[in-house]
């Protein structure tokens, strides 16, 4: 259940992923990229880790004053919390937002994620994801794909070419980064005040397990931080929201944005109306495909599976990629619909 390269950033999914992530390593591994470091006054990796650890320990171990919820507090609903924390609401205030999450196994920090939603310094809409394994994924809204840096530090143009998939991912990331109502059954368990903050505890269940979420909210229902505990009361994750920060592009992605040498990658779907879409990609960046139902081929007869191949100079050229679902009828319809992204 570990997060796949198909990044759909939502708090509920993160809790599910923690079970696998927490079994991965038995040591502290945290995001220490420029994005995470920019939120701290620390100047070294050790300082950053110490700051994060101290904040988490102070938050969880200090004795807090708990008070009963007022009648007005008890009117809160999950829908109201979601509406207060979806991207449309958050960005309407003019500030950027980020979400940091640390995952635990047996009380040990084992994995972390950083998510950013907002705008870059030029006013371009931006979604970004980073994790402590070195994965970076940044949306290029202008061209309709993501830049992906993998664990080997290779930078790709990550494309979701299937109809409507990319838009669905962008929309989900935009509105469900902090909390989602669509991942599983979630109900309110308790409502109270703690050190003056409104706290809403929820029971969360999916097909595999059950959890308790502990959301700390301001008076407008914005999430300040939240904890996830498993059925045994063990902490699975701790997340906190930061308002008003900025995002610094990794050098490889910043360079790709400035590239003047590009190529065209065209996709043709071999069924229905024969939908066609094209993407403009830097010539020095290989394409990585994220496919759910289709397979990719280099020829219309679908005899050769597509693989990205550089030329002798290490660059990549224009190409046409054919997409087909197994068993699909490729004779239905004759009207071709061509679109360029965006």
Kinemage of the C-alpha trace (Angstrom):
@kinemage 1
@onewidth
@group {chain A} dominant
@subgroup {mainchain}
@vectorlist {calphas} color= white
{ca unk a 1} P 0.000 0.000 0.000
{ca unk a 2} L 3.032 2.274 -0.298
{ca unk a 3} L 2.466 5.443 -2.310
{ca unk a 4} L 2.956 4.808 -6.022
{ca unk a 5} L 4.404 7.237 -8.525
{ca unk a 6} L 0.811 8.257 -9.200
{ca unk a 7} L 0.806 11.003 -6.641
{ca unk a 8} L -2.619 11.694 -5.251
{ca unk a 9} L -1.922 13.718 -2.202
{ca unk a 10} L -4.488 13.263 0.536
{ca unk a 11} L -4.233 12.720 4.225
{ca unk a 12} L -6.383 9.601 4.289
{ca unk a 13} L -4.271 7.800 1.739
{ca unk a 14} L -1.153 8.769 3.668
{ca unk a 15} L -2.392 6.943 6.731
{ca unk a 16} L -2.934 3.756 4.742
{ca unk a 17} L 0.525 4.011 3.214
{ca unk a 18} L 2.183 4.324 6.599
{ca unk a 19} L 1.818 0.621 7.393
{ca unk a 20} L 4.155 -0.367 4.595
{ca unk a 21} L 6.366 2.700 4.843
{ca unk a 22} L 6.951 2.097 8.536
{ca unk a 23} L 8.351 -1.351 7.868
{ca unk a 24} L 10.895 -0.096 5.411
{ca unk a 25} L 13.786 1.107 7.551
{ca unk a 26} L 14.679 1.199 11.209
{ca unk a 27} L 16.332 4.581 11.218
{ca unk a 28} L 15.398 8.235 11.020
{ca unk a 29} L 14.926 9.403 7.441
{ca unk a 30} L 13.416 12.836 6.820
{ca unk a 31} L 13.069 15.217 3.913
{ca unk a 32} L 16.063 17.544 3.962
{ca unk a 33} L 15.673 19.182 0.558
{ca unk a 34} L 15.678 22.937 0.052
{ca unk a 35} L 11.896 22.936 0.341
{ca unk a 36} L 11.890 21.439 3.810
{ca unk a 37} L 14.937 23.362 4.944
{ca unk a 38} L 13.393 26.683 3.948
{ca unk a 39} L 10.863 26.267 6.760
{ca unk a 40} L 13.542 26.077 9.438
{ca unk a 41} L 16.231 28.376 10.783
{ca unk a 42} L 18.569 25.383 10.949
{ca unk a 43} L 21.528 25.345 8.587
{ca unk a 44} L 22.609 21.677 8.657
{ca unk a 45} L 20.834 18.366 8.199
{ca unk a 46} L 21.434 17.543 11.869
{ca unk a 47} L 19.901 20.857 12.947
{ca unk a 48} L 16.859 20.319 10.746
{ca unk a 49} L 16.295 16.845 12.150
{ca unk a 50} L 16.750 18.125 15.686
{ca unk a 51} L 14.239 20.928 15.129
{ca unk a 52} L 11.612 18.578 13.733
{ca unk a 53} L 12.201 15.994 16.456
{ca unk a 54} L 12.008 18.616 19.200
{ca unk a 55} L 8.779 20.058 17.794
{ca unk a 56} L 7.166 16.617 17.596
{ca unk a 57} L 8.311 15.634 21.080
{ca unk a 58} L 7.155 18.902 22.641
{ca unk a 59} L 3.795 18.612 20.939
{ca unk a 60} L 3.160 15.024 21.977
{ca unk a 61} L 4.696 14.895 25.438
{ca unk a 62} L 3.701 18.185 27.053
{ca unk a 63} L 0.696 17.930 29.301
{ca unk a 64} L -2.126 19.792 27.617
{ca unk a 65} L -5.175 21.354 29.176
{ca unk a 66} L -8.307 19.619 27.940
{ca unk a 67} L -11.716 21.250 28.137
{ca unk a 68} L -15.183 20.195 26.991
{ca unk a 69} L -16.389 21.422 23.621
{ca unk a 70} L -18.997 24.155 23.554
{ca unk a 71} L -22.345 23.622 21.905
{ca unk a 72} L -21.091 25.689 18.983
{ca unk a 73} L -17.958 23.501 18.709
{ca unk a 74} L -20.134 20.400 18.535
{ca unk a 75} L -21.723 21.656 15.327
{ca unk a 76} L -18.542 20.891 13.369
{ca unk a 77} L -18.838 18.288 10.623
{ca unk a 78} L -16.302 16.478 8.468
{ca unk a 79} L -17.743 18.266 5.470
{ca unk a 80} L -17.128 21.642 7.125
{ca unk a 81} L -13.528 20.670 7.927
{ca unk a 82} L -12.985 19.513 4.355
{ca unk a 83} L -14.431 22.730 2.915
{ca unk a 84} L -12.148 24.832 5.126
{ca unk a 85} L -9.029 22.931 4.010
{ca unk a 86} L -9.542 22.304 0.307
{ca unk a 87} L -7.263 24.119 -2.092
{ca unk a 88} L -9.914 26.484 -3.401
{ca unk a 89} L -10.489 27.808 0.115
{ca unk a 90} L -6.858 27.932 1.232
{ca unk a 91} L -5.444 29.664 -1.837
{ca unk a 92} L -8.277 32.194 -1.897
{ca unk a 93} L -6.513 33.875 1.021
{ca unk a 94} L -3.441 34.585 -1.113
{ca unk a 95} L -0.976 32.351 0.761
{ca unk a 96} L 0.751 29.114 -0.188
{ca unk a 97} L 0.400 25.984 1.959
{ca unk a 98} L 2.480 22.913 2.651
{ca unk a 99} L 1.950 19.667 4.538
{ca unk a 100} L 4.752 17.729 6.243
{ca unk a 101} L 4.126 14.167 7.413
{ca unk a 102} L 6.395 11.914 9.475
{ca unk a 103} L 5.643 8.182 9.663
{ca unk a 104} L 6.524 5.949 12.606
{ca unk a 105} L 7.083 2.276 13.331
{ca unk a 106} L 7.351 1.167 16.970
{ca unk a 107} L 7.839 4.807 17.920
{ca unk a 108} L 10.739 5.307 15.497
{ca unk a 109} L 10.576 7.841 12.667
{ca unk a 110} L 11.072 5.928 9.439
{ca unk a 111} L 9.796 7.952 6.499
{ca unk a 112} L 8.517 11.421 5.640
{ca unk a 113} L 6.681 13.361 2.947
{ca unk a 114} L 6.428 17.026 1.997
{ca unk a 115} L 3.597 18.429 -0.142
{ca unk a 116} L 3.238 21.975 -1.451
{ca unk a 117} L 0.250 23.780 -2.933
{ca unk a 118} L 0.306 27.345 -4.207
{ca unk a 119} L 2.247 29.509 -6.627
{ca unk a 120} L 5.897 30.054 -7.467
{ca unk a 121} L 7.593 33.456 -7.423
{ca unk a 122} L 6.395 34.142 -10.985
{ca unk a 123} L 2.778 33.479 -10.041
{ca unk a 124} L 2.620 30.087 -11.773
{ca unk a 125} L 0.297 27.556 -10.125
{ca unk a 126} L 2.317 24.821 -8.459
{ca unk a 127} L 1.883 21.401 -6.890
{ca unk a 128} L 4.937 19.635 -5.509
{ca unk a 129} L 5.703 16.425 -3.647
{ca unk a 130} L 8.931 15.223 -2.032
{ca unk a 131} L 9.802 12.302 0.207
{ca unk a 132} L 12.725 11.152 2.290
{ca unk a 133} L 13.733 8.589 -0.355
{ca unk a 134} L 14.635 11.442 -2.687
{ca unk a 135} L 11.537 11.283 -4.882
{ca unk a 136} L 10.450 14.699 -6.183
{ca unk a 137} L 7.373 15.332 -8.315
{ca unk a 138} L 6.440 18.827 -9.533
{ca unk a 139} L 3.515 19.749 -11.752
{ca unk a 140} L 4.200 21.711 -14.927
{ca unk a 141} L 0.695 23.086 -15.360
{ca unk a 142} L 1.523 24.851 -18.612
{ca unk a 143} L 2.414 21.618 -20.402
{ca unk a 144} L 0.125 19.227 -18.553
{ca unk a 145} L 2.663 16.833 -17.042
{ca unk a 146} L 4.918 16.430 -14.016
{ca unk a 147} L 8.651 16.505 -13.627
{ca unk a 148} L 9.771 13.467 -11.669
{ca unk a 149} L 13.147 13.008 -10.003
{ca unk a 150} L 13.574 9.391 -8.940
{ca unk a 151} L 15.781 7.849 -6.275
{ca unk a 152} L 18.667 7.685 -8.763
{ca unk a 153} L 18.354 11.476 -9.340
{ca unk a 154} L 17.229 11.013 -12.946
{ca unk a 155} L 14.756 13.680 -14.044
{ca unk a 156} L 11.827 12.560 -16.216
{ca unk a 157} L 8.783 14.117 -17.803
{ca unk a 158} L 6.039 12.080 -16.134
{ca unk a 159} L 2.927 11.879 -18.315
{ca unk a 160} L -0.521 10.454 -17.582
{ca unk a 161} L -1.781 10.140 -21.177
{ca unk a 162} L -5.048 8.313 -20.529
{ca unk a 163} L -8.216 10.406 -20.957
{ca unk a 164} L -9.132 12.583 -17.943
{ca unk a 165} L -6.575 10.955 -15.600
{ca unk a 166} L -4.165 13.902 -15.324
{ca unk a 167} L -6.989 16.354 -14.660
{ca unk a 168} L -8.421 14.073 -11.970
{ca unk a 169} L -5.040 13.865 -10.230
{ca unk a 170} L -4.511 17.632 -10.363
{ca unk a 171} L -7.974 18.262 -8.938
{ca unk a 172} L -7.518 15.703 -6.161
{ca unk a 173} L -4.116 17.073 -5.192
{ca unk a 174} L -5.573 20.575 -5.205
{ca unk a 175} L -8.499 19.967 -2.874
{ca unk a 176} L -7.537 16.852 -0.869
{ca unk a 177} L -3.960 17.593 0.170
{ca unk a 178} L -4.835 18.037 3.847
{ca unk a 179} L -8.012 16.013 4.290
{ca unk a 180} L -10.150 13.860 2.025
{ca unk a 181} L -13.678 12.550 2.424
{ca unk a 182} L -13.491 9.972 -0.338
{ca unk a 183} L -10.890 7.444 0.776
{ca unk a 184} L -12.836 5.371 3.292
{ca unk a 185} L -15.458 5.389 6.024
{ca unk a 186} L -14.691 8.153 8.533
{ca unk a 187} L -16.901 9.350 11.378
{ca unk a 188} L -16.441 11.841 14.202
{ca unk a 189} L -15.557 10.142 17.482
{ca unk a 190} L -15.058 13.067 19.879
{ca unk a 191} L -14.855 16.871 19.964
{ca unk a 192} L -13.116 18.916 22.659
{ca unk a 193} L -10.756 21.830 23.295
{ca unk a 194} L -7.069 21.357 24.045
{ca unk a 195} L -4.937 24.370 25.013
{ca unk a 196} L -7.646 26.479 23.433
{ca unk a 197} L -7.552 24.713 20.070
{ca unk a 198} L -10.506 22.770 18.742
{ca unk a 199} L -9.734 19.034 18.513
{ca unk a 200} L -11.791 16.616 16.439
{ca unk a 201} L -11.085 12.901 16.738
{ca unk a 202} L -12.356 10.615 14.002
{ca unk a 203} L -12.655 6.872 13.463
{ca unk a 204} L -11.340 5.912 10.058
{ca unk a 205} L -11.853 2.487 8.474
{ca unk a 206} L -10.850 0.980 5.171
{ca unk a 207} L -10.805 -2.579 3.852
{ca unk a 208} L -7.512 -3.345 5.593
{ca unk a 209} L -7.470 -1.629 8.978
{ca unk a 210} L -8.894 1.054 11.233
{ca unk a 211} L -7.312 4.216 12.630
{ca unk a 212} L -8.053 7.177 14.868
{ca unk a 213} L -7.260 10.660 13.596
{ca unk a 214} L -6.670 13.535 15.977
{ca unk a 215} L -7.184 16.852 14.101
{ca unk a 216} L -6.158 20.139 15.733
{ca unk a 217} L -8.103 23.020 14.178
{ca unk a 218} L -8.290 26.772 14.455
{ca unk a 219} L -11.635 28.498 14.942
{ca unk a 220} L -12.215 28.548 11.184
{ca unk a 221} L -11.717 24.764 11.037
{ca unk a 222} L -8.358 25.038 9.300
{ca unk a 223} L -6.134 22.080 10.186
{ca unk a 224} L -3.031 23.090 12.134
{ca unk a 225} L -1.741 19.562 12.689
{ca unk a 226} L -3.018 16.028 13.056
{ca unk a 227} L -1.998 12.631 14.371
{ca unk a 228} L -2.924 9.154 13.182
{ca unk a 229} L -3.026 6.173 15.565
{ca unk a 230} L -3.607 2.520 14.755
{ca unk a 231} L -6.111 0.220 16.456
{ca unk a 232} L -3.586 -0.477 19.239
{ca unk a 233} L -3.064 3.196 19.998
{ca unk a 234} L 0.398 3.307 18.401
{ca unk a 235} L 1.246 6.522 16.547
{ca unk a 236} L 1.382 5.923 12.802
{ca unk a 237} L 2.010 9.472 11.606
{ca unk a 238} L 2.210 13.117 12.592
{ca unk a 239} L 1.433 15.924 10.123
{ca unk a 240} L 1.558 19.695 10.343
{ca unk a 241} L 0.436 22.457 8.003
{ca unk a 242} L 2.506 25.550 7.184
{ca unk a 243} L 0.960 28.695 5.732
{ca unk a 244} L 2.765 31.375 3.731
{ca unk a 245} L 5.883 29.495 2.659
{ca unk a 246} L 7.481 29.208 -0.778
{ca unk a 247} L 8.891 26.398 -2.889
{ca unk a 248} L 12.326 26.231 -4.496
{ca unk a 249} L 12.581 24.111 -7.634
{ca unk a 250} L 15.330 21.473 -7.587
{ca unk a 251} L 18.087 22.455 -10.019
{ca unk a 252} L 17.230 19.720 -12.547
{ca unk a 253} L 13.616 20.892 -12.763
{ca unk a 254} L 14.522 24.585 -12.834
{ca unk a 255} L 16.837 23.855 -15.764
{ca unk a 256} L 14.111 21.905 -17.566
{ca unk a 257} L 11.725 24.850 -17.188
{ca unk a 258} L 14.241 27.097 -18.933
{ca unk a 259} L 15.018 24.677 -21.765
{ca unk a 260} L 14.625 26.156 -25.242
{ca unk a 261} L 15.147 22.846 -27.042
{ca unk a 262} L 11.985 20.775 -27.018
{ca unk a 263} L 10.359 17.856 -28.808
{ca unk a 264} L 6.793 16.688 -29.312
{ca unk a 265} L 5.496 13.449 -27.822
{ca unk a 266} L 2.167 12.407 -29.333
{ca unk a 267} L -0.233 9.777 -28.023
{ca unk a 268} L -2.847 8.028 -30.142
{ca unk a 269} L -5.547 5.924 -28.502
{ca unk a 270} L -6.464 2.986 -30.733
{ca unk a 271} L -10.146 2.711 -29.916
{ca unk a 272} L -13.319 4.747 -30.004
{ca unk a 273} L -12.797 8.063 -31.751
{ca unk a 274} L -9.040 7.687 -31.801
{ca unk a 275} L -8.267 10.462 -29.339
{ca unk a 276} L -4.884 12.089 -29.861
{ca unk a 277} L -2.888 14.332 -27.529
{ca unk a 278} L 0.545 15.956 -27.731
{ca unk a 279} L 3.042 17.172 -25.134
{ca unk a 280} L 6.031 19.481 -25.449
{ca unk a 281} L 9.016 18.033 -23.575
{ca unk a 282} L 12.682 19.134 -23.245
{ca unk a 283} L 14.871 17.099 -25.610
{ca unk a 284} L 17.218 16.048 -22.815
{ca unk a 285} L 14.461 14.640 -20.562
{ca unk a 286} L 13.195 11.082 -21.029
{ca unk a 287} L 9.475 10.420 -20.756
{ca unk a 288} L 8.050 8.131 -18.099
{ca unk a 289} L 4.472 6.964 -18.560
{ca unk a 290} L 1.953 6.346 -15.790
{ca unk a 291} L -0.656 3.995 -17.233
{ca unk a 292} L -3.672 2.503 -15.480
{ca unk a 293} L -5.615 0.605 -18.135
{ca unk a 294} L -3.649 0.999 -21.359
{ca unk a 295} L -0.394 -0.377 -22.699
{ca unk a 296} L 2.012 1.669 -24.820
{ca unk a 297} L 3.398 0.609 -28.199
{ca unk a 298} L 5.727 2.097 -30.801
{ca unk a 299} L 3.624 0.962 -33.763
{ca unk a 300} L -0.043 1.132 -34.682
{ca unk a 301} L -0.217 -2.651 -35.005
{ca unk a 302} L 0.811 -2.860 -31.332
{ca unk a 303} L 3.507 -5.439 -31.935
{ca unk a 304} L 6.358 -3.610 -30.170
{ca unk a 305} L 6.121 -2.396 -26.582
{ca unk a 306} L 7.177 1.239 -26.213
{ca unk a 307} L 10.450 2.057 -24.482
{ca unk a 308} L 12.064 5.471 -24.266
{ca unk a 309} L 15.322 5.517 -26.228
{ca unk a 310} L 17.863 8.315 -26.606
{ca unk a 311} L 19.753 8.982 -29.832
{ca unk a 312} L 23.525 8.778 -30.177
{ca unk a 313} L 23.921 12.243 -28.659
{ca unk a 314} L 21.914 11.330 -25.574
{ca unk a 315} L 18.956 13.452 -26.639
{ca unk a 316} L 15.375 12.375 -27.295
{ca unk a 317} L 13.407 13.038 -30.476
{ca unk a 318} L 9.788 13.515 -31.525
{ca unk a 319} L 7.802 10.314 -31.178
{ca unk a 320} L 4.332 8.852 -31.543
{ca unk a 321} L 3.125 6.416 -28.890
{ca unk a 322} L 0.104 4.205 -29.449
{ca unk a 323} L -2.134 3.284 -26.520
{ca unk a 324} L -4.398 0.252 -26.428
{ca unk a 325} L -6.355 -1.641 -23.806
{ca unk a 326} L -6.212 -5.404 -23.962
{ca unk a 327} L -9.246 -6.692 -25.819
{ca unk a 328} L -10.351 -3.223 -26.934
{ca unk a 329} L -12.137 -2.838 -30.268
{ca unk a 330} L -9.895 -0.651 -32.423
{ca unk a 331} L -12.345 -0.533 -35.328
{ca unk a 332} L -15.134 1.350 -33.535
{ca unk a 333} L -15.496 4.948 -34.684
{ca unk a 334} L -13.557 6.751 -37.367
{ca unk a 335} L -13.498 10.343 -36.117
{ca unk a 336} L -10.115 11.479 -34.868
{ca unk a 337} L -9.976 14.135 -32.141
{ca unk a 338} L -6.621 15.839 -31.768
{ca unk a 339} L -5.704 17.958 -28.762
{ca unk a 340} L -2.527 19.627 -27.577
{ca unk a 341} L -1.739 19.920 -23.866
{ca unk a 342} L -2.788 22.038 -22.274
